[in-house]
Amino acid sequence: MPELPEVETVRTGLERLIIGREIADVFADTVKSFPNDPEEVAQCLVDARVESVRRRAKVLLIDLSTRYTLVVHLKMTGQLVFRGEQNFGAGHPNDSLVGMLPDKSTRVILTFRDKSVLYFNDQRKFGWMKLYPTAEVPNIDFMRKVGPEPLEDSFTGELLYERLQRRKNTCIKAALLDQTVLAGVGNIYADESLWGAKIHPATIVKNIPKSKINNVASEIQIVMRLAIEKGGSTDRNYVNAEGKKGSYIDFARVFRRENLPCPRCSTTILKTRCAGRGTHLCPVCQPAATTLFQ
């Protein structure tokens, strides 16, 4: 599933290409991928102009002139493919990004007045596009539960420390992956941030002092910003908004570098499991000790 930097890269690509375009027609092949009332679609989506493209956590928000918002979640195999005077693909990198469309994975087609088209493809049908009144978007269950954005100016070590207290008896990696604690941090960036802060992923939250949480917050922002600059990580199944693989993984310090030397101390990087996920760490820089900070 794409992480925050990948979705942000898609957002910026869509922002460049679809703002100001008017939707002339909509096709959907399955209610699961497009769970919307036909009358609401006819009144609030067709003939609407795209006003802005936003992101909240890993979800895209396409705001319309009708004061409705098309909420989009790509999930595991979703793609957004734009065909017009410019072409781009974003999402799971199968042949649909560059092949003839629509194809057997196409779930939704938005045709604009100028004949350009936005295709939503999804092989496994886990993703969706849902139309909401813009004013109601903050009240969606997901939006009410999701944690703060790590790239906003309001995000600080103090805020992260407060959010982590709701998971104080669990390991730090599990807490960072909890989207109700913090929005958009997935497996890659959790490993990278904890390596940067020199904290073992299995360390229990309550055993980590606030000063070290400040370091985690700083590392999360550093890693996220670099990932966005590099177009995302392309964790084997993702490409950026121009159909190119993100290059962050080439700059990763520990993720997918098992059996290679740690760039800080040259110790061999290990791969283990933590919080139910494959986890990469340096056993010297990130020693495993529950009383390490006590």
C-alpha positions as CSV (number, residue, x, y, z in Angstrom):
1,M,0.0,0.0,0.0
2,P,1.3,3.5,-0.8
3,E,2.6,5.5,2.1
4,L,2.2,9.2,2.7
5,P,5.1,10.4,0.5
6,E,3.8,8.4,-2.4
7,V,0.3,9.7,-2.1
8,E,1.6,13.2,-1.8
9,T,3.5,12.7,-5.0
10,V,0.3,11.6,-6.7
11,R,-1.5,14.7,-5.3
12,T,1.0,17.1,-6.7
13,G,0.7,15.4,-10.1
14,L,-3.0,15.5,-10.1
15,E,-2.9,19.1,-9.0
16,R,-0.9,20.1,-12.0
17,L,-3.1,18.3,-14.5
18,I,-6.8,18.3,-13.4
19,I,-7.6,21.5,-11.6
20,G,-10.0,23.6,-13.6
21,R,-11.2,20.7,-15.8
22,E,-14.9,20.1,-15.9
23,I,-16.3,16.5,-15.6
24,A,-18.5,15.6,-18.6
25,D,-19.2,12.0,-17.9
26,V,-18.7,9.2,-15.4
27,F,-18.5,5.4,-15.8
28,A,-18.2,2.9,-13.0
29,D,-18.1,-0.9,-13.4
30,T,-18.7,-1.9,-9.8
31,V,-20.5,-0.4,-6.8
32,K,-17.6,-1.6,-4.5
33,S,-15.1,0.7,-6.3
34,F,-17.6,3.5,-6.7
35,P,-20.2,3.4,-3.9
36,N,-22.3,6.4,-4.9
37,D,-25.9,7.2,-5.4
38,P,-26.6,7.7,-9.2
39,E,-28.7,10.8,-8.6
40,E,-26.0,12.4,-6.4
41,V,-23.4,11.6,-9.1
42,A,-25.6,13.3,-11.8
43,Q,-26.2,16.4,-9.7
44,C,-22.9,16.8,-7.9
45,L,-20.1,15.2,-10.0
46,V,-21.2,15.5,-13.6
47,D,-20.6,19.1,-14.9
48,A,-18.5,19.9,-11.8
49,R,-15.2,21.7,-12.1
50,V,-12.2,20.4,-10.2
51,E,-11.2,23.1,-7.7
52,S,-8.4,21.6,-5.7
53,V,-6.6,18.3,-4.9
54,R,-5.8,17.7,-1.2
55,R,-4.4,14.8,0.8
56,R,-5.2,13.6,4.4
57,A,-3.0,10.8,5.5
58,K,-3.0,8.3,2.6
59,V,-6.3,9.5,1.1
60,L,-6.7,11.9,-1.8
61,L,-9.5,14.6,-1.7
62,I,-10.6,16.0,-5.1
63,D,-12.7,19.1,-4.3
64,L,-15.4,20.1,-6.8
65,S,-17.2,23.3,-7.6
66,T,-20.5,21.8,-6.4
67,R,-19.1,21.8,-2.8
68,Y,-18.7,18.0,-3.0
69,T,-15.4,16.1,-2.7
70,L,-14.4,12.9,-4.4
71,V,-12.5,10.9,-1.7
72,V,-10.1,8.4,-3.3
73,H,-8.2,5.6,-1.6
74,L,-5.9,3.6,-3.9
75,K,-5.3,0.8,-1.3
76,M,-3.0,-2.0,-2.6
77,T,-3.4,-2.1,-6.3
78,G,-5.1,1.1,-7.3
79,Q,-4.0,3.4,-10.1
80,L,-4.9,6.8,-11.3
81,V,-4.0,7.2,-15.0
82,F,-4.5,10.5,-16.8
83,R,-4.7,10.6,-20.6
84,G,-4.8,14.0,-22.4
85,E,-2.3,16.5,-23.7
86,Q,0.0,15.0,-21.1
87,N,-0.1,11.4,-19.9
88,F,0.8,10.1,-16.5
89,G,0.2,7.0,-14.4
90,A,0.2,6.7,-10.6
91,G,-0.1,3.6,-8.5
92,H,0.5,-0.1,-8.9
93,P,2.9,-0.5,-11.8
94,N,1.3,-3.0,-14.0
95,D,0.7,-2.7,-17.8
96,S,-2.4,-0.5,-17.3
97,L,-0.2,2.5,-16.7
98,V,1.0,2.4,-20.3
99,G,-1.4,0.2,-22.1
100,M,-4.7,0.8,-23.9
101,L,-7.5,1.9,-21.6
102,P,-10.0,1.1,-20.4
103,D,-8.9,-2.5,-19.7
104,K,-10.1,-5.3,-17.4
105,S,-8.9,-3.5,-14.3
106,T,-10.6,-0.2,-15.0
107,R,-13.2,0.5,-12.3
108,V,-14.1,4.2,-12.8
109,I,-13.7,6.6,-15.8
110,L,-14.0,10.4,-15.4
111,T,-14.2,12.0,-18.8
112,F,-13.6,15.8,-18.9
113,R,-15.1,18.4,-21.3
114,D,-11.9,18.7,-23.2
115,K,-11.9,14.9,-23.8
116,S,-9.1,14.2,-21.4
117,V,-9.7,11.2,-19.2
118,L,-8.9,10.1,-15.6
119,Y,-9.0,6.3,-15.2
120,F,-9.2,4.6,-11.8
121,N,-7.8,1.1,-12.2
122,D,-7.7,-1.5,-9.5
123,Q,-6.9,-5.2,-10.0
124,R,-8.0,-6.4,-6.6
125,K,-10.9,-4.0,-6.1
126,F,-9.9,-2.9,-2.6
127,G,-9.7,0.8,-3.6
128,W,-12.6,3.2,-3.9
129,M,-13.9,6.6,-5.0
130,K,-16.6,8.0,-2.8
131,L,-18.5,11.3,-3.2
132,Y,-19.2,13.4,0.0
133,P,-20.4,16.9,0.6
134,T,-17.1,18.8,1.3
135,A,-18.4,20.0,4.6
136,E,-19.0,16.5,5.8
137,V,-15.5,15.1,4.9
138,P,-14.1,16.0,8.4
139,N,-16.9,13.9,9.9
140,I,-16.1,10.7,8.0
141,D,-15.2,8.0,10.5
142,F,-11.7,7.7,9.1
143,M,-11.1,11.5,9.2
144,R,-12.2,11.8,12.8
145,K,-9.9,9.0,13.9
146,V,-6.8,9.6,12.0
147,G,-3.9,11.3,13.8
148,P,-2.0,14.5,13.0
149,E,0.0,15.1,9.8
150,P,3.7,14.7,10.4
151,L,4.6,17.4,7.8
152,E,2.4,20.1,9.2
153,D,4.0,23.0,11.0
154,S,2.0,22.1,14.1
155,F,3.7,18.7,14.3
156,T,6.3,18.7,17.1
157,G,8.0,16.2,19.4
158,E,5.7,17.4,22.2
159,L,2.6,16.5,20.1
160,L,4.1,13.1,19.1
161,Y,4.8,12.4,22.7
162,E,1.3,13.2,23.7
163,R,-0.2,11.0,20.9
164,L,2.1,8.1,21.8
165,Q,0.7,7.9,25.3
166,R,-2.4,6.2,24.0
167,R,-0.1,3.3,23.1
168,K,2.3,3.6,25.9
169,N,2.3,-0.1,26.7
170,T,3.1,-1.2,23.1
171,C,6.3,-1.1,21.1
172,I,7.2,2.1,19.4
173,K,7.0,0.7,15.9
174,A,3.4,-0.5,16.4
175,A,2.5,2.9,17.8
176,L,4.0,4.7,14.8
177,L,2.1,2.5,12.4
178,D,-1.2,3.2,14.2
179,Q,-2.9,5.8,12.0
180,T,-4.9,7.0,15.0
181,V,-1.6,8.1,16.6
182,L,0.0,9.6,13.5
183,A,-1.2,9.9,9.9
184,G,0.6,8.3,7.0
185,V,3.6,6.6,8.5
186,G,4.0,3.1,7.1
187,N,6.6,0.3,7.4
188,I,9.4,1.9,5.4
189,Y,9.4,5.2,7.1
190,A,8.9,3.8,10.6
191,D,12.1,1.7,10.2
192,E,14.0,4.6,8.7
193,S,13.0,7.1,11.4
194,L,13.7,4.7,14.3
195,W,17.2,4.0,12.9
196,G,17.8,7.8,12.7
197,A,16.7,8.2,16.3
198,K,18.7,5.2,17.5
199,I,15.7,3.4,19.0
200,H,15.0,-0.3,18.7
201,P,11.6,-0.8,17.1
202,A,10.5,-3.2,19.9
203,T,11.2,-0.7,22.6
204,I,8.1,-0.1,24.8
205,V,6.8,3.4,24.4
206,K,6.6,4.2,28.1
207,N,10.3,3.4,28.4
208,I,11.3,6.1,25.9
209,P,12.0,9.6,27.4
210,K,10.5,12.7,25.8
211,S,13.9,13.8,24.5
212,K,14.2,10.7,22.4
213,I,10.6,11.1,21.1
214,N,11.7,14.6,20.0
215,N,14.4,12.9,17.9
216,V,11.8,10.5,16.4
217,A,9.6,13.4,15.4
218,S,12.5,15.1,13.7
219,E,13.6,12.0,11.9
220,I,10.1,11.3,10.6
221,Q,10.0,14.8,9.1
222,I,13.5,14.4,7.6
223,V,12.7,11.0,6.1
224,M,9.2,12.1,4.8
225,R,10.6,15.2,3.1
226,L,13.4,13.4,1.4
227,A,11.0,10.7,0.2
228,I,8.7,13.3,-1.3
229,E,11.7,15.0,-2.9
230,K,12.7,11.6,-4.4
231,G,9.2,10.8,-5.6
232,G,8.4,8.2,-3.0
233,S,10.0,4.8,-2.3
234,T,8.4,2.6,-4.9
235,D,8.1,-0.3,-2.4
236,R,8.0,-2.7,-5.3
237,N,4.5,-1.9,-6.3
238,Y,4.3,1.9,-6.7
239,V,5.2,4.6,-9.2
240,N,4.9,8.3,-8.9
241,A,2.6,10.8,-10.6
242,E,4.6,10.7,-13.9
243,G,4.7,7.0,-14.1
244,K,8.3,6.9,-12.8
245,K,9.5,4.8,-9.9
246,G,10.3,6.8,-6.8
247,S,14.0,6.7,-5.8
248,Y,13.9,7.1,-2.1
249,I,14.6,3.4,-1.6
250,D,18.1,4.1,-3.1
251,F,18.7,6.5,-0.2
252,A,17.3,4.3,2.6
253,R,19.6,3.7,5.5
254,V,18.2,0.4,6.8
255,F,15.1,-0.6,4.9
256,R,15.7,-3.6,2.6
257,R,19.4,-3.4,3.4
258,E,19.6,-6.6,5.5
259,N,23.1,-8.1,5.4
260,L,24.6,-4.8,4.3
261,P,26.7,-2.6,6.6
262,C,25.0,0.1,8.7
263,P,25.9,3.5,7.1
264,R,26.6,4.8,10.6
265,C,28.6,2.1,12.4
266,S,29.2,-0.6,9.6
267,T,27.5,-3.3,11.7
268,T,25.5,-5.8,9.6
269,I,21.9,-4.7,9.3
270,L,19.4,-7.3,10.5
271,K,15.9,-8.1,9.3
272,T,13.4,-9.3,11.9
273,R,9.7,-9.0,12.7
274,C,8.1,-6.4,14.9
275,A,4.5,-5.3,15.1
276,G,3.7,-8.0,12.6
277,R,5.9,-6.5,9.9
278,G,9.3,-7.1,8.4
279,T,11.6,-4.8,10.3
280,H,15.1,-3.6,9.5
281,L,17.5,-2.4,12.2
282,C,21.1,-2.0,13.3
283,P,21.8,-4.1,16.4
284,V,24.5,-1.7,17.6
285,C,22.9,1.6,16.9
286,Q,19.5,0.3,18.1
287,P,20.2,-2.0,21.0
288,A,17.3,-4.1,22.3
289,A,16.9,-3.4,26.0
290,T,13.6,-2.6,27.7
291,T,15.4,-0.6,30.4
292,L,17.7,1.2,27.9
293,F,16.4,4.6,28.7
294,Q,15.5,4.1,32.4
